């Protein structure tokens, strides 16, 4: 007997090239989250699926917006700065919130962030960074120094003068899966351009190299600021574009665009 296919209404959005599939629970009441997790690798595939860095599920309990973030390999992330900007814009545009400033709960950790929507530009209060000491590991005979930074998710921040010739497909997964990081880690390779500008490339845990990473931008800023090598408002340049990262009221704010790509219905299971 043929199994009946199911339909998933979705919106694809991107923030500086960091693209995700966004699924609203209210638009898909017949689907459960486990079904969405199971199909995340398939729909994230850029050749055979919709194509994305992962899937973000959005719900609302007692008018409180919440979300769960899944990487392309279906592993769940603690946070995602670029993804949260898109969550905020989508919820505001859909009328799920009354004001342009509101809270979003990250279901995995219970962490609450503040979002401010201004047309296609969104600011997220990413909270306080926890910056560790400089540590090192060895890759192919070369010593790699990194700084552990937590933005509720883990980051290994590595200074790198030659980003253009960096073999990120070798160094990225090696560091991500190194024994020093039992839960794996995001990896940022950065270069300081001047006190107001930082450039970096990112290898995201569970997704590989992406064009941008919002929590990664905050982690890089936090590591550099801790060393007193940048100002408290910095332009962070990524492959997908530039975001502003600012230390304000003791927490880190991430500001940048959140744009629509497409929307539709995805059928699966038939």
C-alpha positions as MATLAB code, in Angstrom:
seq = 'XXXXXXXXXXXXXXXXXXXXXXXXXXXXXXXXXXXXXXXXXXXXXXXXXXXXXXXXXXXXXXXXXXXXXXXXXXXXXXXXXXXXXXXXXXXXXXXXXXXXXXXXXXXXXXXXXXXXXXXXXXXXXXXXXXXXXXXXXXXXXXXXXXXXXXXXXXXXXXXXXXXXXXXXXXXXXXXXXXXXXXXXXXXXXXXXXXXXXXXXXXXXXXXXXXXXXXXXXXXXXXXXXXXXXXXXXXXXXXXXXXXXXXXXXXXXXXXXXXXXXXXXXXXXXX';
ca = [
       0.000    0.000    0.000;
       1.346    3.398   -0.991;
       2.117    5.751    1.898;
       0.392    9.111    1.609;
       2.818   12.004    1.180;
       2.863   14.935    3.590;
       3.198   18.618    2.803;
       5.357   21.174    4.583;
       4.795   24.891    4.104;
       8.096   26.734    4.334;
       9.870   30.034    3.808;
      13.501   30.190    2.768;
      15.409   33.234    4.019;
      19.015   34.321    4.104;
      21.114   36.645    6.207;
      24.423   37.458    4.512;
      24.230   34.191    2.580;
      23.565   32.108    5.702;
      20.341   30.486    4.468;
      17.821   28.345    6.295;
      14.420   26.798    5.709;
      11.908   28.291    8.174;
       8.882   26.254    9.209;
       6.083   27.737   11.303;
       4.306   25.224   13.527;
       1.066   27.198   13.136;
       1.177   26.714    9.358;
       1.965   22.989    9.685;
      -0.196   21.647   12.540;
      -0.235   18.134   11.073;
       3.562   17.745   11.280;
       5.576   16.946   14.372;
       9.082   18.220   15.008;
      10.693   14.785   14.759;
       9.430   14.468   11.195;
      11.035   17.814   10.385;
      14.312   16.776   12.006;
      14.339   13.551    9.991;
      13.997   15.312    6.636;
      16.416   18.176    7.410;
      19.478   16.580    5.717;
      17.430   15.804    2.609;
      15.870   19.230    2.175;
      19.158   20.973    3.030;
      20.981   19.207    0.183;
      21.808   21.807   -2.473;
      21.586   19.347   -5.372;
      18.586   17.201   -4.514;
      16.687   19.294   -1.935;
      15.641   22.902   -1.420;
      19.202   23.749   -0.395;
      20.114   25.421    2.888;
      22.447   25.500    5.888;
      19.695   23.797    7.869;
      16.133   24.145    9.130;
      14.636   26.372   11.831;
      11.300   25.534   13.463;
       9.269   28.424   14.888;
       6.427   28.107   17.379;
       4.444   30.205   19.816;
       3.351   29.344   23.354;
       1.106   31.861   25.128;
       2.195   34.488   22.568;
       5.873   33.822   23.332;
       7.910   33.117   20.195;
      10.322   30.176   20.369;
      12.536   28.426   17.862;
      14.681   25.320   17.405;
      17.682   25.408   15.087;
      18.882   22.358   13.161;
      22.081   22.209   11.138;
      22.194   20.581    7.707;
      23.125   17.244    9.319;
      20.062   17.516   11.638;
      22.153   18.184   14.770;
      20.560   20.839   16.956;
      22.368   24.142   17.518;
      22.145   26.231   20.669;
      21.898   29.534   18.791;
      22.362   31.154   15.381;
      22.664   34.932   15.086;
      21.857   35.122   11.383;
      19.017   32.650   11.729;
      17.526   34.570   14.643;
      17.450   37.761   12.599;
      15.370   35.957    9.978;
      13.146   34.428   12.665;
      12.498   37.910   14.019;
      11.640   39.435   10.647;
       9.403   36.537    9.638;
       7.468   36.617   12.926;
       7.023   40.384   12.695;
       5.921   40.299    9.048;
       3.507   37.420    9.724;
       1.890   39.393   12.549;
       2.848   36.877   15.241;
       4.061   39.778   17.405;
       2.516   43.191   17.919;
       5.649   45.302   18.278;
       8.922   45.475   16.369;
      10.876   44.719   19.562;
      10.234   41.369   21.216;
      11.772   38.278   22.825;
      12.633   34.929   21.249;
      13.210   31.778   23.325;
      15.840   29.324   22.133;
      14.252   26.001   23.041;
      17.460   23.965   23.272;
      18.945   26.071   26.065;
      16.035   28.167   27.338;
      18.107   31.244   26.517;
      16.060   34.367   25.698;
      17.219   36.978   23.182;
      15.842   40.405   22.381;
      15.094   41.255   18.739;
      14.518   44.631   17.094;
      13.117   44.684   13.544;
      13.616   47.725   11.290;
      12.321   46.740    7.828;
      14.924   44.320    6.412;
      17.509   45.123    9.098;
      17.345   43.280   12.408;
      19.335   43.589   15.631;
      19.669   40.703   18.076;
      20.965   40.958   21.627;
      23.216   37.891   21.596;
      24.035   38.128   25.303;
      27.418   37.946   26.976;
      30.337   35.997   25.560;
      32.491   33.709   27.692;
      36.054   34.050   26.458;
      38.568   31.396   27.470;
      42.342   31.335   27.393;
      44.439   30.731   24.300;
      45.023   27.012   23.708;
      46.622   24.991   20.912;
      46.493   21.777   18.919;
      48.628   20.301   16.154;
      47.453   19.751   12.572;
      49.757   18.150   10.008;
      52.771   19.144   12.081;
      51.620   22.746   12.442;
      50.674   24.325   15.750;
      47.265   26.017   15.671;
      46.448   28.437   18.472;
      42.814   29.152   19.198;
      40.623   30.843   21.777;
      37.529   29.097   23.105;
      34.502   31.391   23.075;
      30.979   30.474   24.118;
      27.960   32.359   22.766;
      25.878   29.556   24.372;
      27.259   27.543   21.441;
      30.979   26.675   21.151;
      33.546   28.477   18.984;
      37.257   28.004   18.360;
      38.597   31.359   17.161;
      41.856   31.201   15.174;
      43.875   34.162   13.905;
      44.903   33.667   10.266;
      46.754   36.221    8.141;
      46.094   34.519    4.776;
      42.376   33.811    4.622;
      42.313   33.593    0.826;
      44.692   30.624    0.679;
      43.374   28.904    3.791;
      42.465   25.247    3.136;
      39.376   25.454    5.303;
      38.050   22.086    4.097;
      41.001   20.420    5.818;
      41.550   22.605    8.858;
      37.865   23.232    9.591;
      36.638   19.657   10.092;
      39.867   18.674   11.835;
      39.339   21.312   14.519;
      35.556   20.813   14.638;
      35.965   17.136   15.485;
      39.148   17.343   17.561;
      39.192   15.543   20.926;
      39.529   18.947   22.630;
      35.882   19.541   21.690;
      33.747   16.593   22.882;
      30.582   18.213   21.494;
      32.355   19.478   18.353;
      32.795   23.199   17.712;
      32.304   25.999   15.211;
      35.612   27.290   13.869;
      36.367   30.893   12.870;
      39.554   31.944   11.059;
      39.933   35.709   11.337;
      42.159   38.604   10.312;
      42.126   42.068   11.896;
      41.997   44.714    9.166;
      41.993   47.660   11.576;
      40.410   48.529   14.923;
      36.967   48.898   13.302;
      37.049   46.042   10.797;
      37.558   42.286   11.126;
      37.388   39.696    8.360;
      36.780   35.975    8.841;
      35.816   32.663    7.289;
      33.790   30.109    9.179;
      33.485   26.340    9.345;
      30.157   25.683   11.034;
      29.605   22.629   13.175;
      27.285   20.306   11.275;
      27.099   22.426    8.118;
      30.676   22.946    6.828;
      31.871   26.244    5.405;
      29.072   28.793    5.179;
      28.997   32.325    3.838;
      28.338   33.835    7.240;
      27.817   33.016   10.908;
      26.222   35.508   13.286;
      27.241   33.856   16.543;
      30.692   33.362   14.971;
      30.928   37.083   14.232;
      30.137   37.777   17.887;
      32.666   35.181   19.059;
      35.443   36.671   16.918;
      34.588   40.166   18.149;
      34.598   38.996   21.781;
      38.013   37.331   21.440;
      39.580   40.362   19.758;
      37.920   42.851   22.129;
      39.176   40.873   25.130;
      42.695   41.477   23.816;
      41.920   45.221   23.457;
      42.623   45.063   19.725;
      39.349   46.539   18.429;
      36.751   49.165   19.255;
      33.371   48.443   20.840;
      31.603   48.736   17.457;
      33.079   46.680   14.631;
      32.215   45.836   11.028;
      32.643   42.088   10.652;
      33.216   41.033    7.041;
      32.237   37.533    5.915;
      31.966   35.851    2.524;
      28.272   36.746    2.380;
      28.617   40.369    3.470;
      29.078   42.577    6.505;
      27.372   42.695    9.899;
      27.819   45.175   12.721;
      28.779   43.798   16.123;
      28.628   46.101   19.123;
      29.237   45.824   22.841;
      26.361   47.728   24.412;
      25.060   47.670   27.997;
      27.436   44.798   28.724;
      26.056   42.493   26.016;
      26.827   41.911   22.351;
      24.420   43.159   19.683;
      24.474   41.753   16.151;
      22.902   43.887   13.404;
      22.467   43.042    9.737;
      20.034   42.183    6.943;
      17.391   39.462    6.917;
      15.954   38.718    3.482;
      13.409   36.466    1.827;
      14.519   33.998   -0.852;
      11.410   31.976   -1.658;
       8.476   30.131   -0.149;
       6.489   27.081   -1.118;
       5.272   23.632   -0.196;
       7.621   20.653    0.118;
       6.128   17.164   -0.204;
       7.751   14.147    1.412;
       7.102   10.613    2.591;
       5.037    9.465   -0.379;
];
